[in-house]
Every structure is written in C-alpha cells, then in structure tokens.
Amino acid sequence: MLSKTLLDEMNNQIREELYSAYLYLAMAAHFEEANWPGFASWMTKQAAEEQEHAMKFFSYIHDRGGKVTLQAIAQPPASFGKPVEIFEQVLQHEQKVTARIHLLYSIAVKDNDYASQHFLDWFVNEQVEEEKNATQVLEWLKMAGDSVNALFQINGLLARRE
C-alpha cells in the first residue's frame, strides 16, 4: 500500500506528465506552423512518450490499491521562439521533471517502500535519457547558430526519431 504522501505526489506526477505531453504538443504545433516538420515530429513523439509515462503512474497506483485522482492540467504557452530557445525550455522542463522523480524516490525511501523504489528506478533512468536527448539537440542548435542550412539538416535528423 502506498503512503498518503507518496500517493498524493504520484497523482501530482500524473498531472505533470500530462502537462509535459500538452507542452510538447504546443511546441509541435508551433513547429508545424513554422514549417519545421522534423522538429514537429520529434515533439509529437515526445508528447506521446509523456502520455505513456502518465499511464505508467496511473496503472501503478491502481496496482498498489491506490485511488487515482486526476487534476486540472495547466494550459501551455501558445507561442514560442526560435528552435534553440525552445530546446532550452525543453531541457529546463526535463530538469524539473527529474527533480520531481527524485522527490518521489526520496519519499519511497523514507517510507521503506521497496516496490515503489523499484518502479521509480525506471523513471530515474528515463530522465537521464530525456535530459541527454534534449541537451544533444540543444548543442546541435547552438552549433548551427543562424545557419538555415544547418537547421534544415537538424530538422531532417529529428524527423527520423523512432
């Protein structure tokens, strides 16, 4: 059984994961409007991943006999800047998500909840990958500078994300 504190924070995490999906869909819409289909595709796939993360928490709460309490999801911004600015936001956002996962893990440790620690191990590793991917694209964009040709190449690379 989950402690009340961990259950509440896992319900908060569902909201945060769904907000992440919503944020990345908003970024995908921005890239579609700007005619950067590779960037848009990357963001759309990222949004789908975030929805999967929310569903992992949803299922886990139920598996442990807890009650899922869905919360309102904040509206994401409607406009964004240049690709480099957007990926700076992506990295900052993923760092916030990492901090939330660490909070959940620390609660599970305090509760001696070994099952939740094991469950959260996957998310700890996933956040390493999320930050690495955002950092890589951000570094490419910084190297590209104002080169439209380099942006087209990055756009093509991002379109191939599986």
N, C-alpha and C positions, 0 to 999 in steps of 0.2 A: 504494500500500500504506500502511496506517495504521501509525504507530509503536506500539510496545507500550504506551507511556504513554497515548496517545490511545485505543487500542482498549480498554484496561482501563477508562478513565474513561467511554467510551461504553457499555460493558457495565454499569458502575455507573449510568449515566443511565437505561438501560432499567429497572433496578430502581426508581430514584427516580420515574420516570414512572408505573410500575405502582403504586407506593406511593401516589402522588398520586391515581390513579384509585380505589384502595382507600379512601383517606381521604375522598374526596368521596362515595363510596358510603355510607360510615359516616355522614357528615353528612346525606345524603339519607334514610337510614333514620331518623335522629333527627327530621328534619323531618316525615317521614310519620307517625311515632308521635305527634308534637305537632300533627298535623292542619294543617300548613302545606304544602299540595300544590304551590304555586308555588315556594317555596324548595326543596322536594324535587326538583322538575323541573329547576330551574337546576343543582342539584348533580349530578343524574344526567347531564345533558348535559355538565357539566364533566368528570365521570368518563370519559365516552365520548371526549372530546377528549384526555384524558391517555393513554388507551389508544392512540389514533391516534398520539400523539407517540412513545410507546414503539415502535410498529411502524415509524415512520419511521427511528428509530435501528437497529432490527432489520434492516430492508431495506438501509439504507446500509452497515452493517457487512458484510453479505453482498456488496453491490455492489462493495465495495473489497477483497474477498478475505479478509476477516477472519472470525474464529470468534466467534459469539455464545455467551456463557456466561451462562445465566440463574442468578440468585441468589435466595435466600430473600427474601420480602417481609415486612417487619415488620407486626405486627397493629396496625391503627389504634385509637384510643380508641373505647370503646363508648358513651360518653355525652358530651354537650356542653351548653353553657349556653344563654343567650339568643341570638337571631339576631345581635345586634350583636357579641357575644363570638365567635360562630362566624365571622363575616366578618372580624373582627380576626385570627383564626387563619388564615383563607384568605389574607389579604394577606401575613401573615408567611411562610406556606408558599410563596407565589408569589415572594416576595423571595428565599427560599432557593434556589428553582429557578433564578431569574435568576442568582444567584451561581454556581451550578453550570454554567450555559450559558456564562457569562463565563470560567470556568475552562477549559472545553473549547475555547473560542475562543482563549484565550491559548496553550494547548498547540498548537493548529493553527498559530498564527502562529509560535511558536517552531520548529515542525517545517517551516516553509515549505510547509505542506500547503494549497495554494490551493483544492483541491476541497472539503476539509472546511470551510474558512472560508466558502466559498460555501454549502455545506449548512447550516452553523450560522447564517448570516445570517437564514434563515427563523425560527429559534428565537429569535434576538435580538429580532426584530420581534414575534414572537408573545408574548414575555414582556412587552413594553411594553403590548400589548393586555390580557394577563392581569392585570397589576397595575392598569391603568386600570379594568377592569371590576370587580375586587374593591374598589378604592377608591371607585368610584361607589356601589356597593351599600352599603358601609360608611358613607359620608357620608349616604346616604338614611336609614339606620337610626339614625344619630346624631341627625339632624334629627327623626326620628319620636319619639325618646325612648320614653316609656311609652305612647304613643297606640296603642291597639289598632286604631283606625280607619286610622291611617297604616300600620300593619303589614299590615293587610288589603290596602291599596292597593299596597304594595310586593310583597306576595305575588302579587297579580294581574299586576303588571308582569313579575315574574320568570317567571311561568307562560308568558309569550309569547315567551320567548327561543327563537330558532331554532337 
